[in-house]
Amino acid sequence: MGTGISAPIARLTQMVIHARITGLWVAGLAMGTLFAALLVIVNRADGLIVRRTDELAQANAELRAAEALRDDLTDMIAPICTPLTTSTSAWIC
């Protein structure tokens, strides 16, 4: 009687072990796929950040150039406006 029960238990044990191994393989493949997808997303985001940083640096350089031009124009206009406003009663500049 003992041998009749131990064979199904041994078979059931083998099935459980096989199911666990299969589950580990499936989980490993799923995690690997998720990791690969995340890696692609992070690389794409990194590229976007680099491009946007370069665009921002370019915009800041253009802003500094425009501010320098504004300051130069202000420096040129200020001496012209001062004699005109003192010599006439009308506000010219």
C-alpha positions in Angstrom: 0.0 0.0 0.0 2.8 2.4 0.7 4.3 2.1 -2.7 1.0 2.8 -4.4 0.8 6.3 -2.8 4.5 7.2 -3.1 4.5 7.0 -6.9 1.8 9.7 -7.4 3.4 11.8 -4.7 6.8 11.6 -6.5 5.1 12.4 -9.8 3.3 15.4 -8.2 6.6 16.6 -6.7 8.2 16.4 -10.1 5.3 18.4 -11.6 5.6 21.0 -8.9 9.3 21.4 -9.5 8.8 21.6 -13.3 6.0 24.2 -12.8 8.3 26.3 -10.5 11.1 26.2 -13.0 8.8 27.1 -15.8 7.5 30.0 -13.7 11.0 31.2 -13.0 11.8 31.2 -16.7 8.6 33.1 -17.6 9.3 35.6 -14.8 12.9 36.0 -16.0 11.9 36.6 -19.6 9.2 39.1 -18.5 11.7 41.0 -16.3 14.3 40.9 -19.1 11.7 42.3 -21.6 10.7 45.0 -19.2 14.3 45.9 -18.5 15.0 46.1 -22.2 12.0 48.3 -22.8 13.0 50.6 -19.9 16.5 50.8 -21.2 15.1 52.0 -24.6 12.9 54.6 -22.9 15.7 55.9 -20.7 18.1 56.2 -23.7 15.5 58.1 -25.7 14.8 60.4 -22.7 18.6 61.0 -22.3 18.8 62.0 -26.0 15.9 64.4 -25.6 17.5 65.9 -22.5 20.8 66.4 -24.3 19.1 68.0 -27.3 17.0 70.3 -25.1 20.0 71.3 -23.1 21.9 72.2 -26.3 18.8 74.2 -27.4 18.7 76.0 -24.1 22.4 76.8 -24.2 21.9 78.2 -27.7 18.9 80.3 -26.6 20.9 81.6 -23.6 23.8 82.6 -25.9 21.3 84.4 -28.2 19.7 86.2 -25.2 23.1 87.3 -23.9 23.9 88.7 -27.4 20.6 90.5 -27.6 21.1 92.0 -24.1 24.6 93.2 -25.1 23.2 94.8 -28.2 20.4 96.4 -26.1 23.0 97.8 -23.7 25.1 99.1 -26.5 22.1 100.8 -28.1 21.1 102.2 -24.7 24.6 103.6 -24.2 24.5 105.2 -27.6 21.0 106.7 -27.2 21.5 108.1 -23.7 24.1 110.8 -24.6 21.9 111.9 -27.5 18.7 112.2 -25.5 20.2 114.2 -22.6 21.1 117.4 -24.6 17.8 117.2 -26.5 15.7 117.0 -23.4 17.5 119.8 -21.7 17.4 122.2 -24.7 13.8 121.8 -25.6 10.7 121.8 -23.5 9.2 118.7 -25.3 10.1 115.2 -24.3 11.9 113.7 -27.3 13.6 110.6 -26.0 
